[in-house]
């Protein structure tokens, strides 16, 4: 997957940024009535990258999940599985929507769809891994919670894309083929 040194550097910088955003989010005292619900700031990076390269977005999701689980000591544990499954489903949902409606759906719409897919997958995985169907009762709350969190993440990604030219800085321009 890594084709040249510039790709390696770009992915390393994006991985560092996603991990730093995850760390900052964990420092924020965000009250939540739903256990485990979070803003998903690190998903800003995934949202930006998935608009241009699904493989790189999936790689960054896996690498960030591994790095964060190593930092927290939960490598290949329950939270790692939920995070990885949710991240992959979010990336696939956003990439599918972006492929079929690239100019009709904004970063905000993609982010809400990604948050929805992420939360749905996490609840399904929790049911499967824990073997307890009662977890399904969390689903409506998580799906409702995905609207404001997806909106917030989408707004942040939208302004990053518009204000900074981030896609040009990291060589993530639509239709541009990389060596």
N, C-alpha and C positions, 0 to 999 in steps of 0.2 A: 504494500500500500504506500509506503513512504518512497517517493520517487526521486527526490533530490534533497540537497541540504536545506534549501529555502523552505521546502515543505516541512522538514523536520523542525526547523526553527519556528515556523508559524504554528505548528501543532503544539510545540512545547510552550510557546507564549500563551496560546489559547487555553491549554491545560492549566497553566499557572494562574491565569485570570479566573477560570471557572472554579478552581480550588480556593483561590483567595475570596471570591464572592461567596462560596459556601461557608468559609470560615467567618466572614463578616456577618452573614445571616445568622449564624449560630451565636454570635455575640449580642445580637439585637434582642431586647426583651419584648417579643411580640406575643401579646396574650391571645390565646386560642381556646375556644370552647371544645374544639375537636382535637383529641389527643393525636399527636404526630403531624398535624397540619402545619405546613410552612409556606412561605412566600415562593420559594424556588428561584432565588436570585441567580444561582449558578446556571439556571436554564436559559438565561439571557444569551450566554455564549452559544449554547446548543441551538437556540432559535435563530441566531444570526447565521451560524454555519450551515444549518440544515437547509436554508434557502438556496445554498450554492453547491453543497456537496454532501450527500447522505452518508457516504462511506466515512468521510472524515467526522461527521457528526456522531455516527455510531462509535467510531474509534475513541473520540473524545469522551463520550458518555461512559464507555467501558473503562478507559484509563482514569477518569475522574472518580468513578465508583471504586476502583481498586485503590487509588491513592487515598481517598477519604477513609475507606475501610481500614487501610493500614494505619492511618493517623489515629483513628478512634479505637482500633483494636477489635473491629468487628468483621475481619476478613472472612468472606464466604459465609457469614452468618445470616440471620433472618433479615436484618435491615439492609444488608448488602443485596440480597436477592430481591427484596421489594424495590430498592432504588434502581437496580439494574433493569428489572422487568418494566418498571414504570418509565424509565428513561428511554428504553428501546421502543416501547409502544408509542411514547410521545413523539420520538423522532420519526418513526414510520408514519404515524398519522399526519404530522406536519409535512413530511416530504410528499406523501400522497396528495394531500390537498394542494400543496405548492406545485406539484407536477400537473394536476388537472386544471387548476385555476390560478396560475401564477400571477396574473395581474388583477384578479378580482378579490383576492383575500389579502388583507393587510397583515402586518406583523402581529397586530393585536388579535385578529381572528385566528391566525395560526397558533398563537400562544394559548388562547382559550381552548382551542381544539386539542393542543398538546397537553394542557393541564387536565382536561377532561379524560383523555386517553390514559394519562399517567395515573390518575386517581382510580379510574375504573380497573386498570390492570393491577394496581396495588391491592385493592380490595379482593379481587379474584385470587391473586397469589396468596394473600393472607388466609383466605378460606381453604385453599388447597394445602398450603404448608402447615397450617395449624389444625386442619381437619375439623373446623368448627363453623357451621353454617350461620350462626348468629351474627357473625361479623358483617353479613350482608346489610344489617340495619344501619351500619355506618355509611353505606353507599350514597344515600340521598344527601347526607350532610357533606360528604367529600365532593360530590358533584356540584352542589351549590357553591361550596367554597372554591371550586375551580374557576368560577366566573370572576370574582374580584382578583384572585391571585394571577390567573391567566391574563386578565386585563392589565394589571400592574406590570407584569413581566413584559407583556407586549408593548406597552407604552415606553418602557425603558429601552427595549430593543429598537423600537421605531425611532426614537430620538437619537440613539447611538448611530443607527444606519444613516439618518438624514444629516445629523450635525457634524459627524466626524469623518465621513468617508471611510469608515472602518473596513468596508469590503475592499476598497482599493488598497488600503494599507497592508492588509493581509493577503492580497491577491485573490479575493473571493468574488470576482465579478461574474455575473451571469453570462453563460455562453462562452466564457473564456476557457480555453483548454490549457491545462498546465502540462509541462513536460514530465 
